[in-house]
Amino acid sequence: MRLSIQAAGKTDVGLVRKNNEDNFGFDVRHGIFVVCDGMGGQAAGELASKIAVDTVLGYFQQPQTDGVSEVLSRGFAEVSEQANALANAVQLANKAIRDAAMLEIGHTGMGCTVVAARVAANLFSIAHVGDSRIYLIRAGAIQQLTSDHSLVMEQVRRGLISMEEAATFAMQNVIVRALGSEDSVEPDLADLRLERDDTLLLCSDGLSRYVKDSEMLDILNRIENLDAACSGLIEAAKNGNSDDNITCLLVRAVEQSWSGRLLDRLAGRADGAHQS
């Protein structure tokens, strides 16, 4: 069974902030989807997240290499070549942010989180750094696929506090890993199978900290249109008194139509003719 990908995303400045430091982007043709949450104050966080999104997308849009270019670190043997390409794109984004920060004093220390997904055929790979998240909605259930690189979750992982205590932890927004904070960064990576009607939700913590998983699931089960579902998720975060920028990106796998399969075949023939 061939799957086709649909996607929609929205970002909102929210109820408190004066500028939006979140950025997102996607390219359905190349199967790449990215959300970044900036940090650094004034315009620096917004710049960092834009650099990261543009770098990750651009890495997979290279016509000659299809995501194979400068390699900045060791490979990760436990995951696919596709996931390793994601890791390299994230590391290149980290380098680009570091380079940009050196050009202007006001941008010193700027950085961002990143969550990214790469979809190809019936496989998707994910990478993340920071506390933005990726969720999988499948068969009426929701599952968080990423684990926050945050101070509060480090306390949970070490058994120092419970998940219930984490919900009221004083320093919710302190992250322990981010793009731009060090010369190099290693993202968490994973490969998973993609099934028909799966939906991926990539979001910043302006959504995930203020909307419970059950409420996200209810919105996505009730609202089929992806644009409308994004609006519903952002509105839910505002209703939950989110004090941050709010961004969500939805990616859905549907069975490819007969006309879509025909267009793919024609495109493949055209590409073959062009290459010869």
C-alpha positions as CSV (number, residue, x, y, z in Angstrom):
1,M,0.0,0.0,0.0
2,R,1.4,3.4,-1.0
3,L,0.9,6.2,1.4
4,S,0.4,9.9,0.6
5,I,1.3,12.7,3.0
6,Q,-0.8,15.7,4.0
7,A,0.5,18.5,6.2
8,A,-0.5,21.7,7.8
9,G,1.0,24.0,10.4
10,K,0.3,27.2,12.3
11,T,2.1,29.4,14.8
12,D,0.7,32.1,17.1
13,V,2.5,34.7,19.2
14,G,0.2,33.8,22.1
15,L,-1.3,35.8,24.9
16,V,1.7,37.3,26.6
17,R,4.8,37.5,24.3
18,K,5.3,40.5,22.0
19,N,7.3,38.6,19.4
20,N,7.1,35.1,18.1
21,E,10.4,33.1,18.5
22,D,8.9,29.9,17.1
23,N,9.3,28.9,13.5
24,F,8.2,25.9,11.5
25,G,8.5,24.6,8.0
26,F,7.8,21.6,5.8
27,D,8.3,20.1,2.4
28,V,5.9,17.3,1.6
29,R,7.8,16.5,-1.6
30,H,11.0,15.7,0.3
31,G,9.1,14.4,3.3
32,I,10.7,16.8,5.8
33,F,8.9,18.5,8.7
34,V,10.4,20.8,11.3
35,V,9.4,22.9,14.4
36,C,11.8,25.1,16.3
37,D,11.4,27.2,19.5
38,G,13.9,30.1,19.8
39,M,15.6,31.4,22.9
40,G,17.9,34.4,23.4
41,G,15.8,37.4,23.9
42,Q,14.7,40.2,21.5
43,A,15.1,39.1,17.9
44,A,17.8,36.5,18.6
45,G,15.6,33.6,19.4
46,E,13.5,34.2,16.3
47,L,16.6,34.4,14.2
48,A,18.0,31.1,15.7
49,S,14.8,29.2,15.1
50,K,14.5,30.5,11.5
51,I,18.1,29.5,10.8
52,A,17.5,26.0,12.1
53,V,14.3,25.5,10.1
54,D,15.9,26.8,6.9
55,T,19.0,24.8,7.4
56,V,17.2,21.5,8.0
57,L,14.8,22.0,5.1
58,G,17.6,23.1,2.8
59,Y,19.7,20.1,3.6
60,F,17.1,17.7,2.2
61,Q,16.2,20.0,-0.7
62,Q,19.7,19.8,-2.3
63,P,18.9,18.4,-5.8
64,Q,22.2,16.5,-6.3
65,T,22.7,15.0,-2.9
66,D,19.2,14.4,-1.5
67,G,20.4,15.0,2.0
68,V,23.9,13.6,1.7
69,S,26.5,16.4,2.2
70,E,29.0,17.6,4.8
71,V,29.1,15.2,7.8
72,L,29.9,16.8,11.1
73,S,30.1,13.8,13.4
74,R,30.1,10.1,13.8
75,G,27.3,8.0,12.4
76,F,24.7,6.5,14.6
77,A,24.8,2.7,13.9
78,E,21.6,2.0,15.8
79,V,19.3,3.9,13.4
80,S,18.7,4.1,9.7
81,E,20.6,6.1,7.1
82,Q,17.5,8.3,6.9
83,A,17.8,9.1,10.7
84,N,21.5,9.7,10.3
85,A,20.7,12.3,7.6
86,L,18.3,14.0,10.0
87,A,21.1,14.1,12.6
88,N,23.5,15.6,10.2
89,A,20.9,18.3,9.2
90,V,20.4,19.2,12.9
91,Q,24.1,19.4,13.5
92,L,24.5,21.7,10.5
93,A,21.8,23.9,11.9
94,N,23.6,24.0,15.2
95,K,26.8,25.1,13.4
96,A,24.9,27.7,11.4
97,I,23.4,29.2,14.6
98,R,26.8,29.3,16.2
99,D,28.3,31.0,13.2
100,A,25.5,33.6,13.0
101,A,25.9,34.4,16.7
102,M,29.5,35.3,16.3
103,L,28.6,38.0,13.8
104,E,26.7,40.3,16.2
105,I,27.1,40.9,19.9
106,G,23.4,41.1,20.5
107,H,23.0,37.5,19.2
108,T,25.5,35.9,21.6
109,G,23.9,32.9,23.3
110,M,21.0,32.6,20.9
111,G,19.7,29.1,20.3
112,C,16.6,27.0,19.8
113,T,15.0,23.6,20.3
114,V,14.2,21.4,17.3
115,V,11.9,18.6,16.4
116,A,12.1,17.1,12.9
117,A,10.6,14.2,11.1
118,R,11.6,12.7,7.8
119,V,9.0,10.5,6.0
120,A,9.8,8.1,3.2
121,A,7.5,5.3,2.0
122,N,6.3,3.4,5.1
123,L,9.1,4.6,7.4
124,F,9.5,7.8,9.4
125,S,12.5,9.0,11.3
126,I,12.6,11.6,14.1
127,A,15.2,13.8,15.7
128,H,14.9,16.2,18.6
129,V,16.9,18.5,20.8
130,G,15.3,20.4,23.6
131,D,11.7,20.4,24.9
132,S,9.6,20.7,21.8
133,R,7.8,17.4,21.2
134,I,6.5,14.9,18.6
135,Y,3.4,12.9,19.2
136,L,2.0,10.0,17.3
137,I,-1.8,9.6,17.0
138,R,-2.7,6.1,15.8
139,A,-5.9,4.1,16.1
140,G,-7.6,6.6,18.4
141,A,-4.6,6.8,20.9
142,I,-1.9,9.4,21.4
143,Q,1.8,8.6,22.2
144,Q,4.6,11.0,23.0
145,L,7.6,10.0,20.9
146,T,10.2,12.4,22.4
147,S,11.6,12.9,25.9
148,D,12.2,16.5,26.9
149,H,15.8,17.6,27.3
150,S,14.7,19.7,30.3
151,L,15.7,20.2,33.9
152,V,12.4,18.9,35.1
153,M,12.5,15.7,33.0
154,E,16.1,15.1,34.1
155,Q,14.8,15.1,37.7
156,V,12.1,12.6,36.7
157,R,14.6,10.4,34.9
158,R,16.8,10.3,38.0
159,G,13.9,9.4,40.2
160,L,14.2,12.6,42.2
161,I,10.6,13.7,41.5
162,S,7.5,12.1,40.1
163,M,5.6,12.9,36.9
164,E,2.9,14.4,39.1
165,E,5.4,16.7,40.9
166,A,7.0,17.6,37.5
167,A,3.7,19.2,36.4
168,T,4.2,21.9,39.1
169,F,8.0,22.1,39.0
170,A,9.1,25.7,39.4
171,M,11.6,25.8,36.5
172,Q,9.5,24.3,33.7
173,N,11.2,26.2,30.9
174,V,14.8,25.3,31.7
175,I,16.3,23.1,29.0
176,V,19.6,21.2,29.2
177,R,20.2,20.7,25.5
178,A,19.6,23.1,22.7
179,L,20.9,24.1,19.3
180,G,23.5,26.9,19.5
181,S,24.5,26.4,23.1
182,E,27.6,24.2,22.4
183,D,30.0,23.7,19.4
184,S,28.4,20.3,18.8
185,V,25.1,18.7,19.6
186,E,23.7,15.2,19.4
187,P,20.0,14.8,18.8
188,D,17.9,11.9,20.0
189,L,16.9,9.7,17.0
190,A,14.4,7.0,16.3
191,D,12.9,5.1,13.4
192,L,9.3,4.0,13.3
193,R,6.9,2.4,10.8
194,L,4.3,4.6,9.3
195,E,0.7,3.3,9.0
196,R,-2.3,4.5,7.2
197,D,-4.2,7.3,9.0
198,D,-1.3,7.9,11.4
199,T,-1.0,11.6,12.4
200,L,2.2,13.1,13.7
201,L,2.0,16.3,15.8
202,L,5.2,18.4,16.1
203,C,4.8,21.2,18.6
204,S,6.6,23.8,20.8
205,D,6.1,23.7,24.6
206,G,3.7,26.6,24.3
207,L,1.2,23.9,23.3
208,S,2.4,20.8,25.1
209,R,2.7,22.4,28.5
210,Y,-0.8,23.8,28.5
211,V,-2.9,21.2,26.7
212,K,-3.2,17.7,28.1
213,D,-2.6,14.7,25.9
214,S,-6.2,13.7,26.2
215,E,-7.4,17.1,25.0
216,M,-5.0,17.0,22.0
217,L,-6.4,13.6,21.1
218,D,-10.0,14.8,21.4
219,I,-9.3,17.7,19.1
220,L,-7.6,15.6,16.5
221,N,-10.2,12.9,16.6
222,R,-13.0,15.5,16.2
223,I,-11.5,17.7,13.6
224,E,-10.5,16.0,10.4
225,N,-9.2,19.0,8.4
226,L,-5.6,19.6,9.4
227,D,-5.7,23.4,9.2
228,A,-8.8,23.5,11.4
229,A,-7.2,21.1,13.8
230,C,-4.1,23.3,14.1
231,S,-6.4,26.2,14.9
232,G,-8.2,24.1,17.5
233,L,-5.0,23.1,19.2
234,I,-3.7,26.7,19.4
235,E,-7.1,27.9,20.8
236,A,-6.9,25.1,23.4
237,A,-3.5,26.3,24.5
238,K,-4.8,29.9,24.8
239,N,-7.7,28.6,26.8
240,G,-5.2,26.9,29.1
241,N,-3.5,30.3,29.6
242,S,-0.3,29.5,27.7
243,D,2.2,32.3,28.4
244,D,4.4,31.3,25.4
245,N,4.4,31.3,21.6
246,I,2.4,28.4,20.3
247,T,3.2,26.3,17.2
248,C,1.9,23.0,15.9
249,L,2.6,21.1,12.7
250,L,0.4,18.1,11.7
251,V,1.5,15.4,9.3
252,R,-1.0,12.7,8.2
253,A,-0.5,9.5,6.2
254,V,-3.4,8.6,3.9
255,E,-3.8,5.9,1.3
256,Q,-2.6,7.2,-2.0
257,S,-5.4,7.6,-4.6
258,W,-5.2,6.0,-8.0
259,S,-4.6,9.4,-9.6
260,G,-1.8,10.1,-7.2
261,R,-0.1,6.8,-8.1
262,L,-0.4,7.6,-11.8
263,L,1.1,11.1,-11.2
264,D,4.0,9.5,-9.3
265,R,4.7,7.1,-12.2
266,L,4.6,10.0,-14.7
267,A,7.0,12.0,-12.5
268,G,9.3,9.1,-12.2
269,R,9.5,8.7,-16.0
270,A,10.1,12.4,-16.3
271,D,12.9,12.3,-13.8
272,G,14.4,9.3,-15.6
273,A,14.3,11.1,-18.9
274,H,15.9,14.2,-17.4
275,Q,18.7,12.2,-15.8
276,S,19.6,10.3,-19.0
